[in-house]
Amino acid sequence: MTNYKTLNDLPKAQLGFFPTPIVSLKNLSRHLGGPEILIKRDDLTGLALGGNKTRKLEFIIGDAIKQGCDSVITAGAQQSNHCRQTAAAAAQLGLECHLLLGGIQPDQINGNLLLDKLFGAHIHWAKENRKGEDIPSVRETLVAQGKKPYLIPYGGSNELGACGFVNAGIELSSQITSDKISHIFFASSSGGTHAGLMIAKSLLKASYKLVGVQIDKDEQQGSTFKEQVHNLANQTCQFLGLDISYEHNDVVLEDKYLGDGYGVIGVAEQQAIELLAQTEGILLDPVYTGRAMAALIDKVQSGELDNTKQVLFWHTGGAPSLFSYANKLHN
C-alpha cells in the first residue's frame, strides 16, 4: 500500500457518504438483452443531492482550509453540478462562495441554480465565459477587500480533484470482482474523474477498459480534451510521486455521442433518461449521465460488448438539472 501513502496524507474535508453503493440493473439488462449492467451510485454521495464532485471537493477544500482561506471561487455552466456542490461544501464549512456562471440570469430560477442561491453563493454572470476565464478579476476584488480566496478550477479538475477519483477507483476495487467487468462507462467532461480512474486502474493492475464518454466539444486553451485528460493524468502521477506515465492513446474517449453540443438534449439522451427511470426508478441528468448512458445502451444494442462479462456504469449525479429541462423532457 506504499503507493497510496501520499494520497492518504493529503488534507481532506469530510463531505460525503462513502462507499457509494453498487447495484445490478437487472430490469435494464433484461430489456436490452446484453451483458449484466451494474451501476455505481455516486449520485448518492450525500452533499447537496449528491454527485461525483463531492469526491474532488474533499481534497480541494481540504487544501483550502489548510491554507487558511476564507472564501472559494469557481466557475461552470448555469446548471453546473460542480458549482452546486461547491456552494454546499462552502456553506457546511463556513467559507464564502463565489460562482462564475455562464450566460445571463434567467427569468426562472430552478434546478442547480436555485440550490446555489439557497446555499448562499454569490453569483457572477459570466456570459460566454463559463469555464472560469473571469476568475482572476473576482479574485482581485476579494483580495482588495482583505479576503483570502481559494481558486477551484472548472469542474474541480486539477491534481487534487483527480486524487478524489484515484480514491474512488480504489474504493470500487473493494466492491467488485474486477475480472468479471469488461468495461466501465462514465461521462468525461472536465477530466478529473477520467484521470483519477486511469491512475487507480494502473495501481490496481485491473483489466477492465475505461470508456470516457465525451460530453463537450469545446477545446480549452488550444488543446483537445483528450490532451487535457492525458496531461492531467501524468501531472497527478507526478504530484503523488507515482512511477506511472501515460501515452496519448491510453486515454479512451468515446466522442461520437456529442450530438448538438454541451447541454443540448437530443433524442438519445431523452430516451436513455426515460428508459432508466422506467425500468429501474433511477434518475439520470440531461447533460452528463444521460449522454453517457445513451452511449452504453448503443454499445449493448450494437453487440459490441461481451455478454459473458459485466459492464459498470458510473453514475456521476446531476439529477437536479432535470427540472431546468422540464419543457424539453416533457415534450
DOGUMAR-970986 format. One line per 8 residues: their letters; for each residue x, z, y of N, C-alpha, C. Coordinates in steps of 0.05 Angstrom, whole numbers. Example, Ala and Ser with C-alpha at 12.3 -4.5 7.8 and 13.67 -1.06 7.14 Angstrom:
BEGIN
as> 264:156:-114:246:156:-90:264:156:-66; 257:142:-45:273:143:-21:258:157:1
end
This chain:
BEGIN
mtnyktln> 16:0:-24:0:0:0:17:0:25; 43:-3:23:60:-2:47:54:-23:67; 43:-46:58:36:-68:76:16:-59:97; -1:-39:90:-23:-32:107:-16:-9:125; 8:1:124:15:25:139:11:21:169; 20:-1:180:17:-6:208:-13:-7:216; -29:-20:199:-57:-22:204:-70:6:205; -63:23:186:-74:50:186:-65:67:209
dlpkaqlg> -42:60:221:-31:76:243:-42:68:270; -57:46:271:-67:37:297:-89:56:307; -91:61:333:-113:77:343:-139:63:339; -160:78:332:-185:67:324:-208:84:334; -228:71:346:-253:85:354:-272:82:331; -285:104:323:-305:103:301:-332:93:313; -339:68:308:-362:56:320:-383:47:299; -375:43:274:-394:31:255:-397:47:230
ffptpivs> -415:37:213:-420:49:187:-409:31:165; -388:40:152:-374:23:132:-371:39:106; -369:25:83:-370:-4:80:-399:-14:83; -401:-39:93:-428:-51:93:-435:-61:65; -460:-61:58:-468:-68:31:-465:-97:24; -463:-103:-2:-464:-130:-13:-488:-131:-32; -505:-151:-28:-528:-154:-46:-529:-183:-56; -542:-186:-79:-546:-212:-91:-571:-225:-80
lknlsrhl> -569:-249:-71:-593:-264:-61:-606:-279:-84; -619:-263:-101:-630:-275:-126:-651:-296:-121; -669:-291:-102:-690:-310:-97:-680:-336:-85; -661:-333:-66:-649:-357:-54:-633:-373:-74; -618:-359:-91:-602:-372:-111:-620:-388:-130; -642:-375:-138:-661:-388:-156:-674:-413:-143; -681:-409:-118:-694:-431:-103:-675:-455:-101; -649:-450:-96:-630:-472:-92:-620:-484:-118
ggpeilik> -622:-468:-140:-613:-478:-166:-583:-481:-168; -568:-465:-153:-539:-467:-154:-526:-441:-164; -502:-435:-155:-489:-410:-163:-503:-386:-152; -497:-362:-163:-507:-337:-151:-495:-333:-124; -512:-328:-104:-502:-324:-77:-504:-294:-70; -481:-283:-62:-480:-255:-52:-479:-256:-22; -487:-234:-10:-486:-232:20:-473:-206:28; -454:-207:46:-441:-183:57:-454:-177:83
rddltgla> -468:-154:85:-486:-148:106:-473:-135:130; -456:-150:144:-444:-140:169:-464:-140:192; -488:-149:187:-509:-145:207:-519:-116:207; -509:-100:188:-516:-72:186:-494:-53:193; -475:-62:211:-453:-44:218:-462:-21:235; -486:-22:246:-498:1:260:-496:2:290; -476:-11:301:-473:-10:331:-491:-30:344; -511:-20:359:-528:-38:375:-541:-60:359
lggnktrk> -553:-53:336:-566:-71:318:-546:-87:301; -521:-79:301:-501:-88:282:-488:-115:289; -469:-122:272:-454:-147:275:-424:-143:270; -411:-166:265:-382:-165:258:-364:-155:280; -373:-157:305:-355:-149:328:-349:-119:328; -366:-104:314:-361:-75:313:-333:-70:301; -326:-85:280:-300:-81:267:-277:-87:286; -280:-108:302:-259:-114:321:-256:-93:343
lefiigda> -280:-85:352:-281:-66:375:-269:-39:367; -271:-31:342:-260:-5:334:-230:-4:341; -215:-26:336:-187:-27:342:-181:-33:372; -197:-51:383:-192:-58:411:-198:-34:430; -221:-22:426:-229:0:444:-212:25:437; -204:28:412:-185:49:405:-160:47:422; -151:22:426:-127:18:443:-133:23:472; -157:16:481:-164:21:509:-164:51:515
ikqgcdsv> -175:66:497:-176:95:501:-148:107:500; -131:98:482:-104:107:480:-89:102:506; -95:80:519:-81:73:544:-93:87:568; -114:102:564:-127:117:586:-144:101:604; -155:79:594:-171:61:611:-199:74:615; -211:68:637:-238:79:643:-260:58:644; -252:32:640:-271:10:641:-261:-13:623; -280:-29:615:-273:-53:599:-286:-78:611
itagaqqs> -273:-100:608:-283:-126:618:-281:-146:595; -303:-160:590:-302:-181:570:-322:-203:578; -323:-225:562:-339:-248:570:-352:-260:546; -373:-276:551:-386:-291:530:-410:-307:540; -424:-319:522:-448:-334:529:-470:-315:537; -491:-325:548:-513:-308:557:-525:-290:535; -525:-300:511:-535:-285:488:-513:-276:470; -490:-269:481:-466:-261:466:-471:-236:450
nhcrqtaa> -466:-237:424:-467:-214:406:-443:-195:412; -420:-208:418:-396:-192:424:-401:-175:449; -413:-187:470:-418:-172:495:-438:-149:490; -458:-155:474:-478:-134:468:-465:-110:454; -448:-115:435:-435:-93:420:-414:-79:437; -400:-95:454:-381:-82:473:-395:-64:492; -418:-72:502:-433:-55:521:-442:-29:508; -450:-31:483:-459:-7:468:-436:11:462
aaaqlgle> -413:0:454:-389:16:449:-380:30:474; -380:16:496:-372:28:522:-391:51:529; -417:47:525:-436:68:532:-431:93:514; -426:88:488:-421:110:470:-396:126:477; -376:112:488:-350:125:493:-346:131:523; -366:128:539:-364:135:567:-347:117:584; -346:91:577:-330:72:593:-349:54:609; -340:47:633:-355:28:649:-351:0:637
chlllggi> -373:-16:635:-371:-42:621:-379:-64:640; -361:-84:642:-366:-108:658:-367:-133:640; -389:-147:641:-393:-171:624:-394:-196:642; -378:-216:636:-380:-242:649:-395:-261:631; -419:-267:638:-436:-283:620:-440:-312:631; -440:-331:613:-443:-359:622:-470:-364:633; -471:-384:651:-497:-392:662:-504:-376:687; -530:-376:693:-541:-360:715:-563:-343:703
qpdqingn> -571:-322:719:-591:-304:708:-617:-318:702; -628:-316:678:-653:-329:671:-677:-314:683; -699:-328:683:-724:-315:693:-733:-293:674; -729:-298:648:-737:-278:628:-713:-265:616; -713:-238:615:-690:-223:604:-699:-214:576; -686:-225:555:-693:-216:528:-669:-219:510; -673:-213:484:-651:-215:465:-627:-197:472; -603:-208:468:-579:-192:473:-576:-185:503
llldklfg> -585:-202:520:-583:-197:549:-599:-172:557; -623:-169:545:-639:-145:550:-624:-120:541; -611:-122:518:-596:-99:508:-572:-92:525; -558:-113:535:-535:-109:553:-544:-92:577; -567:-98:588:-577:-84:611:-585:-55:604; -598:-52:580:-605:-25:571:-581:-7:568; -558:-19:559:-534:-4:555:-519:2:582; -530:-9:604:-518:-3:630:-495:-20:638
ahihwake> -492:-43:625:-469:-60:631:-473:-73:659; -450:-77:673:-450:-92:698:-447:-122:691; -466:-138:698:-466:-166:690:-458:-184:714; -438:-201:708:-428:-221:728:-435:-248:717; -450:-264:731:-457:-291:722:-435:-311:728; -425:-324:707:-400:-340:709:-405:-370:707; -430:-378:707:-438:-407:706:-425:-420:682; -407:-440:686:-396:-454:663:-373:-439:650
nrkgedip> -364:-417:662:-340:-403:652:-348:-380:633; -359:-387:609:-368:-367:590:-346:-355:573; -322:-366:575:-300:-357:557:-280:-339:571; -288:-328:594:-271:-307:606:-252:-317:627; -257:-342:636:-238:-353:656:-238:-337:682; -259:-322:688:-261:-307:713:-253:-278:710; -244:-270:687:-237:-242:682:-217:-231:702; -195:-247:708:-175:-236:727:-186:-227:754
svretlva> -206:-242:764:-217:-235:791:-233:-209:789; -248:-205:767:-263:-180:764:-243:-157:761; -222:-161:746:-202:-141:742:-190:-132:769; -183:-152:785:-171:-147:811:-190:-129:829; -215:-135:828:-235:-119:843:-236:-90:833; -236:-86:807:-237:-60:796:-212:-44:802; -189:-57:800:-163:-43:806:-163:-34:835; -174:-52:853:-175:-45:881:-193:-21:886
qgkkpyli> -212:-16:868:-230:7:870:-218:32:858; -193:30:847:-179:52:835:-185:56:806; -197:36:793:-204:38:765:-181:28:748; -182:35:722:-161:25:704:-176:9:682; -181:-17:687:-196:-33:668:-179:-44:644; -193:-48:622:-180:-59:598:-193:-86:592; -177:-106:588:-187:-133:584:-191:-139:555; -215:-146:547:-222:-154:520:-226:-184:519
pyggsnel> -211:-198:503:-214:-228:503:-241:-237:492; -247:-262:498:-271:-275:488:-274:-271:458; -297:-260:450:-302:-256:421:-286:-233:409; -271:-218:425:-254:-197:415:-232:-207:396; -225:-233:400:-207:-246:381:-178:-247:391; -165:-224:388:-136:-223:391:-124:-209:367; -99:-201:367:-87:-189:343:-102:-164:335; -110:-147:354:-124:-122:347:-151:-129:335
gacgfvna> -165:-148:347:-191:-156:336:-189:-166:308; -168:-183:303:-164:-194:276:-158:-171:256; -145:-150:265:-140:-127:247:-166:-116:236; -187:-117:252:-213:-108:242:-222:-123:217; -214:-148:215:-222:-164:192:-201:-165:170; -176:-157:176:-158:-151:154:-169:-127:139; -178:-107:154:-191:-84:143:-215:-91:127; -231:-109:138:-256:-118:125:-251:-132:98
gielssqi> -231:-149:98:-224:-162:73:-215:-143:51; -201:-122:60:-192:-101:41:-216:-85:31; -235:-80:50:-260:-66:42:-275:-82:21; -277:-108:26:-291:-126:7:-279:-124:-21; -253:-123:-23:-240:-123:-49:-248:-99:-66; -257:-77:-54:-266:-54:-69:-295:-56:-78; -308:-77:-69:-337:-80:-75:-343:-103:-95; -324:-121:-99:-330:-145:-115:-308:-148:-136
tsdkishi> -314:-165:-156:-293:-175:-174:-285:-202:-163; -262:-202:-150:-255:-226:-133:-252:-251:-150; -244:-249:-175:-240:-274:-190:-267:-286:-199; -289:-272:-195:-315:-284:-201:-326:-300:-177; -313:-298:-154:-322:-311:-130:-306:-336:-124; -319:-359:-120:-304:-384:-115:-299:-388:-86; -319:-381:-69:-317:-386:-40:-330:-364:-24; -319:-359:0:-332:-341:20:-337:-358:44
ffasssgg> -363:-360:52:-371:-375:75:-377:-356:98; -369:-364:123:-375:-348:146:-374:-365:171; -387:-356:192:-386:-370:218:-359:-365:231; -346:-386:240:-319:-384:253:-321:-395:281; -318:-376:301:-323:-385:329:-301:-377:348; -292:-352:348:-270:-345:366:-244:-340:351; -245:-339:325:-221:-339:309:-212:-313:296; -221:-290:307:-211:-264:297:-220:-258:268
thaglmia> -246:-263:263:-256:-259:236:-241:-276:216; -237:-301:223:-224:-321:205:-195:-313:200; -180:-307:221:-152:-299:218:-149:-274:201; -166:-254:207:-164:-229:192:-169:-232:163; -190:-248:156:-196:-252:128:-174:-268:113; -161:-286:128:-139:-301:116:-116:-282:108; -110:-263:126:-89:-244:120:-96:-225:97; -120:-216:97:-129:-198:75:-127:-213:48
ksllkasy> -136:-238:48:-134:-254:24:-105:-256:14; -87:-261:32:-59:-263:25:-48:-236:14; -55:-214:28:-45:-188:19:-56:-181:-9; -80:-189:-14:-93:-182:-40:-88:-203:-62; -75:-225:-53:-70:-248:-72:-95:-257:-86; -116:-258:-70:-143:-266:-81:-144:-296:-84; -161:-305:-103:-162:-333:-110:-185:-348:-97; -204:-334:-85:-227:-347:-73:-218:-364:-49
klvgvqid> -235:-384:-42:-229:-401:-19:-245:-390:5; -232:-388:28:-246:-380:52:-255:-406:66; -281:-407:73:-292:-431:87:-304:-422:113; -289:-426:135:-300:-420:161:-316:-444:171; -341:-438:177:-359:-459:187:-357:-460:218; -346:-481:228:-341:-483:257:-367:-484:273; -369:-468:294:-393:-464:309:-393:-479:336; -369:-481:347:-366:-490:375:-348:-514:377
kdeqqgst> -356:-535:391:-340:-559:394:-318:-555:414; -321:-537:433:-303:-535:456:-275:-528:448; -256:-542:460:-228:-534:458:-222:-513:480; -201:-498:476:-195:-477:495:-165:-479:502; -159:-481:527:-131:-482:537:-116:-505:524; -129:-527:520:-116:-552:510:-110:-552:480; -118:-532:465:-112:-533:436:-139:-534:420; -137:-545:396:-161:-547:379:-167:-519:368
fkeqvhnl> -192:-515:359:-199:-489:348:-183:-483:323; -177:-503:307:-161:-499:283:-133:-488:291; -122:-499:312:-96:-489:322:-98:-460:331; -120:-453:344:-123:-426:354:-124:-406:331; -139:-413:309:-141:-395:286:-114:-393:273; -100:-415:270:-73:-416:258:-54:-398:273; -54:-401:300:-36:-385:316:-43:-355:315; -68:-349:316:-77:-321:316:-69:-308:289
anqtcqfl> -73:-322:267:-65:-311:241:-36:-304:240; -19:-322:249:10:-317:249:18:-295:269; 5:-295:292:11:-274:312:4:-246:301; -19:-245:286:-28:-219:275:-9:-210:253; 1:-229:237:21:-222:217:46:-210:229; 55:-222:251:78:-211:265:72:-184:277; 49:-181:288:40:-156:300:40:-133:280; 32:-140:255:31:-120:234:57:-117:218
gldisyeh> 77:-134:225:102:-133:211:101:-143:183; 83:-162:178:80:-174:151:97:-199:148; 108:-202:124:125:-225:118:107:-248:107; 88:-256:124:69:-278:117:69:-297:140; 69:-323:134:65:-343:155:47:-365:143; 32:-378:160:13:-398:152:20:-425:163; 14:-446:148:15:-473:157:-12:-481:169; -12:-502:185:-36:-511:198:-59:-516:178
ndvvledk> -52:-528:155:-72:-535:135:-82:-512:119; -70:-488:123:-80:-464:109:-107:-455:121; -113:-464:145:-138:-457:158:-160:-477:148; -179:-467:132:-201:-484:122:-225:-482:141; -230:-503:156:-252:-504:175:-271:-526:167; -296:-520:164:-316:-540:159:-329:-547:185; -323:-572:195:-332:-579:222:-353:-600:223; -367:-605:201:-387:-626:202:-416:-616:206
ylgdgygv> -418:-590:214:-444:-578:218:-448:-570:247; -433:-582:266:-433:-574:294:-459:-583:308; -474:-601:296:-499:-610:308:-495:-620:337; -513:-610:355:-511:-618:383:-495:-599:400; -480:-581:386:-462:-564:401:-469:-534:400; -453:-519:414:-455:-490:413:-482:-481:425; -496:-464:410:-521:-452:419:-545:-471:419; -541:-495:408:-564:-514:406:-575:-513:378
igvaeqqa> -599:-503:374:-610:-500:348:-623:-526:339; -615:-535:315:-625:-560:304:-642:-555:279; -650:-576:266:-667:-574:242:-653:-558:220; -627:-563:216:-613:-549:194:-612:-519:199; -606:-510:223:-606:-481:229:-634:-469:226; -653:-483:236:-681:-473:234:-690:-469:205; -684:-489:189:-691:-488:161:-677:-466:146; -651:-462:152:-635:-441:139:-646:-413:147
iellaqte> -653:-409:172:-664:-384:182:-690:-378:168; -708:-398:167:-734:-394:154:-731:-390:124; -713:-404:111:-710:-402:82:-701:-374:74; -681:-363:88:-671:-336:81:-691:-315:88; -705:-319:110:-726:-299:118:-748:-299:97; -756:-322:87:-779:-324:70:-773:-319:40; -748:-322:32:-740:-316:5:-729:-288:1; -716:-277:22:-702:-252:19:-709:-231:40
gilldpvy> -724:-238:61:-731:-219:82:-707:-211:99; -687:-229:101:-663:-224:116:-662:-243:140; -655:-233:163:-655:-249:188:-627:-259:194; -625:-285:199:-601:-298:209:-605:-302:239; -584:-312:253:-587:-318:281:-584:-348:286; -594:-358:309:-594:-387:313:-567:-400:319; -548:-384:329:-522:-395:338:-501:-395:317; -498:-373:302:-475:-370:284:-483:-370:255
tgramaal> -498:-350:246:-503:-347:217:-523:-368:207; -541:-377:225:-560:-398:217:-544:-424:211; -525:-430:227:-508:-454:223:-491:-451:198; -479:-428:195:-461:-423:172:-477:-424:146; -501:-412:146:-518:-413:122:-528:-441:116; -533:-457:137:-541:-485:133:-519:-500:118; -494:-494:125:-471:-507:112:-470:-499:82; -473:-473:77:-473:-464:49:-495:-476:33
idkvqsge> -519:-477:44:-542:-490:30:-536:-519:23; -525:-533:43:-518:-561:39:-497:-564:16; -477:-547:15:-457:-548:-5:-469:-543:-33; -488:-524:-35:-501:-519:-60:-518:-543:-69; -533:-554:-50:-551:-576:-57:-537:-602:-63; -512:-605:-53:-497:-629:-59:-480:-626:-84; -482:-602:-97:-468:-598:-122:-439:-593:-120; -429:-586:-96:-400:-583:-92:-389:-556:-103
ldntkqvl> -407:-537:-108:-398:-510:-116:-402:-506:-146; -384:-489:-157:-384:-484:-186:-406:-464:-193; -426:-473:-209:-448:-456:-216:-441:-432:-234; -417:-433:-245:-409:-411:-263:-396:-388:-247; -392:-393:-221:-379:-372:-204:-400:-362:-184; -393:-341:-170:-409:-331:-148:-398:-342:-121; -416:-343:-102:-408:-351:-75:-417:-328:-56; -400:-321:-37:-407:-299:-19:-411:-310:9
fwhtggap> -433:-301:22:-438:-308:50:-434:-283:66; -416:-284:86:-410:-261:103:-429:-262:127; -449:-244:127:-469:-244:149:-456:-229:173; -450:-244:194:-436:-232:216:-455:-221:238; -481:-221:233:-500:-209:251:-511:-229:271; -523:-219:292:-533:-236:314:-563:-239:317; -578:-226:299:-607:-229:299:-621:-224:326; -611:-205:343:-625:-201:369:-629:-227:385
slfsyank> -611:-246:382:-614:-271:398:-638:-288:388; -649:-282:365:-672:-297:355:-695:-297:376; -698:-274:390:-720:-272:409:-718:-291:432; -693:-297:440:-690:-315:463:-694:-345:454; -695:-349:428:-700:-377:418:-729:-379:407; -746:-361:414:-773:-360:402:-788:-387:404; -787:-400:427:-802:-425:430:-792:-446:412; -765:-448:408:-754:-469:391:-758:-463:361
lhn> -757:-438:354:-761:-430:326:-791:-432:319; -808:-425:337:-837:-424:331:-848:-453:328; -836:-471:342:-845:-499:340:-833:-514:318
end
